[in-house]
Amino acid sequence: MRGLLSAGLLLLPAALAAQDGVAAAAATITPSDIVARIGILAHDSMQGRDTPSPQLDLSAAYIAREFARFGLEPGGKGGGFLQRYRIERVRQDTLHSAVVVDGGPTIRFGRDAIAAAGGEALRTIARPTVLLTGGMAGPDAASPPVAGKVVVAVLPTDGTGRPTRGTQAVLRAAQAGRPAALLVLVESPDVVWDELVRMDMRERLVVGEPPEAGVPVVLVRERALGPVLRAAGVDLAAARAYTGRPTLRPLPRLGLTVRLRPEVRDTRSAPNVVGILRGSDPALQAEYVVVLAHMDHVGTAATGRCRPQGADSICNGADDNASGTAAVVELAEAFAQLRPRPKRSFLFVTVSGEEHGLWGSAYFTSSPPVPIDQMVAALNLDMVGRNWPDSVAVIGMEHSDLGATVLRVAAAHPALRMTPIPDPWPAERFYYRSDHYHFARRGVPVLFFFSGTHSDYHRPGDEPARIDAEKQARLTQLVFYVGLEVANHPHRPVWGRESYRRIVTDQR
């Protein structure tokens, strides 16, 4: 007994030292540091950090320098901390895009055809042609035998000359059958068609890698393709009148070639910043806890989507989301000081393009530096510098046992005076509107720390002087303890079964 007691006493100083080390690391997250970091990221000179912009690149460079100073490993491409993704402005090349009828006319895009989907990839398609008719998708329409064929759909139309709403299921089923191309006959009047052309000819943004060659869907006017179909033996009136289950009919006398050529008008790029902190446990260091925030904002009234206030036309984005970005940098510094380091590894990530549609996180999760199934949790911080001084909305608590973890950690650290609360605004669907969602839909359990919007949202009034840095420091320390708990726990976080089905399985 005396020997066991002596061994326990010998271990006690080491345990106390480890606890002291954790508290000391958490204590490096200070209001003064948060004020300084937000002051850099949300300074007027950063011009609102729109995506893409030189000022966003300056923000990314600052974060990368800090990650390097902390001793993090680069997680970007080419041995650096930056992960860049392409942003292309494209539109359909009407000169070279066409539907060509064998031995017949050439139907030009813009005049008599438009690409409703799948027109971003360069392709020439010449395959056997089949006719699709019917207005009601039944069970047998789930996967029609159209793979590799050019499908011409002649369906019941509404008052605009386009297929009725009820036939959309028929078209979706046809697309799911992976045809080489899907041509939809429309009989729209000029005023409707001209508006469709105007919308289709607008420049579109293609973000990240070039899109996979999905099924091209082409709307073709009846005045151009109708005579060709009649010559091939198709009774258009009877086809449009048929409202039963979908049917297919080969058209061996009709040969069609679909040529699609996008025109790239401009190519730019935007950064994500990725730093890696290796875990200390040989068995767990291949698993990662992700800590992330978006570093972009909405720019200025002249170059972005900022709504000016009087003479002030710069949306500084101090709370949205220099606050979350500063928190990620502070957390990276705190975790890097721990000895021993956490058992699991960490990915510290600041993404861009959130304000335009979660661009950066979409690219990161589709081109991750480590396999996505090795990410055990993602903790997202967005707008954490204002509003309530003693609580924070933790959105997504109900979807995994991370919810129990954050409640347990908050209870264990009452000095932080920070109460996690479930999503108080479910109708706003914030769970689906920030960067954690791309992780969640790929199976990574998430928590979203969010203090809510305010009257300065996307306005110049979102300035550094309005940040409650003392509150944010306590909130960030809470995230530190949550991240440490997840990193050191012997088991990965676990999804709720129904949440996994709805968020992960049903989205694949």
N, C-alpha and C positions, 0 to 999 in steps of 0.2 A: 504493500500500500504506500509506504514511504517513497519507494522508487517511482511509482506512477505519479504521486503528488509532485515529486521533484521535477519530473518530465513536463507535467502540466505547467508548473511555474516557469520552467525554462521557455515554453512556447508562448506564454502570456505576453512578454514584451514584444515579440515579433508580431503578434496579432494586434496589439495596441498600436504599434508603429504603422502597420498597414492601414488601420482605421484613421490614424492621424494623417497618413499620406493621402488618403481619399479626401478627407476634409480639407486638407491644404490645397489639393488640386481644385476642388469645387470653389474654394475661396478665391482662386485666381479669376473667376468670373465676376467682374466688378462693374458697378454703374459707370465709373470713369472710363473703363475700357469700352463699354458699350457706347457711351457718348462719343468717344474718339472715333470708333469705327463707323458709326452711322454718320458722323460728321464728314468723313471722307467719302463714303459711298453716296450720300445724298446731298453733297455740296452742289451749288449752282453750276460749277464747272463741269459736272457730270451730265448736265443737260437731260436729266430724267432717264438715262440708261435704256433707251429704246433698243429693240432687237430688229436688225443689227445696227450698230453705231460704233464710232471710235470710242465714245465714252464707256460703252459697255465693255469693250476690249480693255480699257484702262482699269475698270473695276475687276475684271477677271485677272489681269496681271497683278493687281494688288493682292488679291486673295491667294494666287499662286505663290507669290513671294512669302506671304505669311505661312502657308503650308510648308514651304521649304524651310523656313526659319524654325518651325516647330520640329523638324526632322521627319515629316511624313514622306512616304514614298510616292512618286508620281504615279497617277492612275490614268493619265490621258494617253494620247497617241504619240508615237515617236520619242518616248522616254521623257515626256514633259507632263505637266499637270493639266494641260488644256486638251479637251476633246472638242473638236470643231465639227459642225455639221453644215451642209450646204442649204442655201435658200435660193431657189431659182424662180424667176418670173417667166411663165410660159403662156403661150396661147396656140391655138390650132393654126397650122400653116395651110391657109385656104388654097394656095396655089398648087400644092402638091398632095393634099388630102382629097380623096375622092372615092366614090363607089363606081366601079367600072363594070358595065354589062358586056359579057362576051358577045361580040358581033353587034353590039348596040351602043347606046349613048354612055357618056361619062357624066356622072352626077356629082357636081362640085359641092364641096363644103362651103357653108356660108350662104350660098344661094338656095340649094335644095336639100342639104343634109347638115346635121350638126352632131358632134360627139357628146352624148349625154353622160357617158362614163367611160373610163379606160382609154382616153385619148392621149395620155401623157407619154406613152411608149411608142417608139418607131416600129411599125409593123406593116407587112403586106400579107394579106390573107386571101387565099383562093382555095376553097374547099367545096364539097358537095352542098347543095342548097335544099333546105326543107321549109315547108310552110307550117306555121303554128297558128291555130285558130282556137277560139273558145273563150268564154267569159267567166268561168267558175273553176277555181282550183280545188279539185278533190284530192283524196288520198293518193290516187294514182298519178297525180301531177308533181309529186315530191321530187322526182329525179327523172325527167323525161329523157329518152335516149337520143340526146342531141350532141353528145361529146364530139368535138372536132368538126362540127358542121357549121355552115352559115345558116342561121335561122332567120326567116322573114316572118314577123308577127303581124297578122292582120286581125285586129281585135275590135270589139265594140268600142265606140268613141263617145266622148261627152260633147258638150256644146262648143268646146274649143278645138275639136277635131283630134284631140289626143285620147289615148285609151282611157276608159273610165277608171275610177278609183277601185272598183271591184276587180279589175283585171290586173292590178299591181301584183297580186299573189301569183298570177300566171307568169308574169315576167320574172318575178324573183325565182320561181321554180325553174324557169328556163335558164336563168343565169347560173343557178346552182348545178345544172347539168353540164356546165363547162363547155358550151359551144365555142367555136372559133370566133364567132361574132354574132351579135343579135341586132338585127335591123327591125325597127318598129315603124310601120307605116302610119303616117298622120295626114289628116286632111284639114289642117288649120287654115283659117282665113289669113290674109296677108298681115293684118294688124297683130294677130297673135304670133304668127311665125316670125315677124320682124323683131318682136320682143324676145323670143327664144334665141334668135340669132345674136341679138345684142348682148344677151347674158352669156351666151356660149363663147363669143369672141372676146370677152373681157380677159385680161391677163389673170392668171391664177398662180398661186404660190405652191411650189412643190418643195417640201422640206425634208431634209435628210437624204438618204440614198434614193436613187431613181426608183419609182414604184415598180413592184412586180407587175408582170404583164397580166392584168386582170381581163375579164371578158369585156371587150369593147361593145358599148351599146350606142347605136347610131339611129337618130330619128331622121326619116326620109320622107319628103313630101309626096303625096299621092300623085300630084301632077307630073312628077318626074319618074317614079317607079311604077305607078299604076298601069300605064300602057304596056310596060314590060311584063308585068305579072299577068295581065289579060292575055297577052300573046303566048304566055307559058301555060294557059288553060285555067287560070284562077278566076273564079266568079267573085269579085270583090264584094258585091252587095250581099251575097249569100254568106261569105266569110264574116262580114261585119255583123250580120244578123244572128250568127250562131252564138248562143250564150251558154252552151253546155260545157261539159268538162273538156279540157284541152285535148286537141288531136294534132297529130303530125302527118304530113303528106310530103313525100319526096317530090322535088321539082327537077327531074333529070334534064329538061330542056332549057333550064336557066342556069347559066354560069355567072357568078358574081365574084369580083375581086375587090376587097376593101383595103384601101391604102390610107394609113394614118401617119402623119408626120407632125409632131409638135415643134414649135419654134421657140427656142430659148432666147428670151429678150435680155435677161440679166442674171448673173450668178454672183452671189455673195456667200458669206459664211458667218456663223455666230459661235460663241464658245460656251462650253460647260467647263467647270473646274473640278478635278477629282484628285483627292489625296487619300492615301491608304496608311492606316496604322495597324501594323501586324500584331496579332494576338500572341499571348505567351504560352498557351496550352497546345502541345503538338497535336492533340486529337481534335481540338476545336478551332484552331486558327484558320482553317480553310473555310469557315463560316463567317459571315459578315453582318454587322449591324450597320444600316445605312442611316446617316444623319444628313438631311437635305433642306435646302431652301432655294427659292428662285431669286436671282440677283437683278433681274431686269425690272423696268417699270414702263411707263407709257410715253416717255419723251417730253417734247414741248408742243405748244400749240402749233408751231410751224412745221414740225417734222414728225410728230406722233399723234396720239389720240388724247392729248391733254386738253382739258377744258379750262381756259384762262380765268383768272380772277382779277379784274381790273387790269393793271399794267403788268401783273405777274403772269408770265406765260410758261414757266418751268414747273413741271410736276416733279418735285424732288423725290417722292417715293420713300420718305424716311421710314414710315411704318410699313409700307407696301413696296418692296419688302427688304429695305436695308436693315430693318430690325431682325428679320429672320436670318438674313445673310450674316450679320454681325454675330448672332447667336451661334451659327454653325462654326464660324472662325473661333469664337471663344471656347466652344466645346472641343474643337480640335486641339487647341492649346492646352486645355485642362487635361484631356485624356492622354496627351503625349507626355505629361509630367508624371503619370502614375508609374510606380515601381513596386511590385511587378505590374506589368501592363495587364489590361483585361484579357481574359482567356480567349474570347473570340476577337476577330479583327474588326476594324471599322472602315467604312467608306464615308468620307466627308465630301459632299457633293453640293455645288452651287450651279444651278441650271439657268438657262436663259429662255426667252420666248414664251414664258408662262402666260404673259398678258395677251399673246396672239393665239393661244390655243394649246398650251402645254407642249410646245415644240421640243424644248431641250430635254425634258424628262421622257418624252416619247422616243427621242433618238437614243438617250442613255439606256433605256430599258430594252431597246431593240439591238443595241450594239454595246453591251456592258463590258467592263474590263474584267469581270469575273462572271462565271455562270449565274444566271438569275436564281437558280434553285439553291445556290449557296448563300443567298441573302435571306437571313432569318427574320428580319424586321426592318421597317423603314419608318423613321421618325421625322415628320415634316413640320417645319416652323414657317408660318406665313402670317404676317401682321400680328406681332406679339408685343408691341411696344406701347399700346394705349389702352383705354377703357378700364375695366375693373382692376383695382389694385390687388385684390386678394383671391382671384379665381381665374381659370382659363378653360375655355371650351376645348375638350379633347375629343375630336370627332373620329368616330370609328371604334370607340370603346366596346360597343356591343358586338362587334364582329369577330373578336378573337379574345384569348385570355390575356392579351396585352392590356385590356381594360382593367382586369383585376390587378395586374402588375402596377399600373400607374396609381391606382387607388391605394394599394398597399405601400408603395414608396412614399406617396404624399403623407400618409398617416405616420410613417416612420420618421418623417422630417417635419414636425410641426413648426419648427423655427422658420421655415421658409414661408409660412403663412400663404400658401398657394393651394387652393382647392380645385381639383379637376372636376368639371361638370360635363355631362353628356351634351350632345348637340342641341342647343336651344332653338335652332332655326331649321328644322328638318325640311320645311317647304322650300327653302333656298337651295337645297341639294349641294351644299358646300363639299360634301364628301366626293363629289364627282368633278369638282371645279379647281382642284389644285394638284400639284405634281405627284403626290403620293398615289393618286388613282392609277397611274400607269404601272406602279409596282403592285398594287392590290389586284388588278385584273390579270396579272401574271402570276398570282399566287403568293405574293409576299404579304404577310400581315403588317398592318400599318396603324399608326396613330398620327392624327393631324392636330397640332397645337395651334390654336387660333383665338384671338381676342376680339374678333368681330370688326365690322366696318364702322365708319363714322362719317361725319359731314364733309371731311376733307378727302374722302376716298376718290382717287384719280383727279385730285384738284391740287393747285399749287400750295394750298394750306397744309398739305402733308409734309411738314418741315421738321428738321431735327429738333428744334426748340420745343416741340410738342410731345416728344417721346418721354415717357415715364421710365427713366433708365433704372431707377431703384427697383421698381416692379419687374422690369424685364430681367434684371440680374437674378432675382429670386426664381422667376419662371424658368430661366435657362439652367439654373442649378437643379431644379426639379427634373428637367430633361436629362441632365448629366447623370443623376442618380438612377433614372429609369433606364438609360442606355447602359449603365454599368450593371444593373440588375439583369438585363437581357443578355449582356455579353458574358456574364459569369455563371448564369444558370445552367445546370447540366442538360436541360432539355430546351429545344426550340419552342417558340410560341406556337400555339395551336389555334386554327380557325374554328369558328362555330360551323357546324355542318350545313345549315341552311344558308348562312352568309356565303360560304365557299361556293355552294351551288349557284347562288344568284349572281355573285360578283365575279367569280372565276370561271366556273364551268360553263355557264350560259353565255359568256362573252367570247368563247373560243370558237 
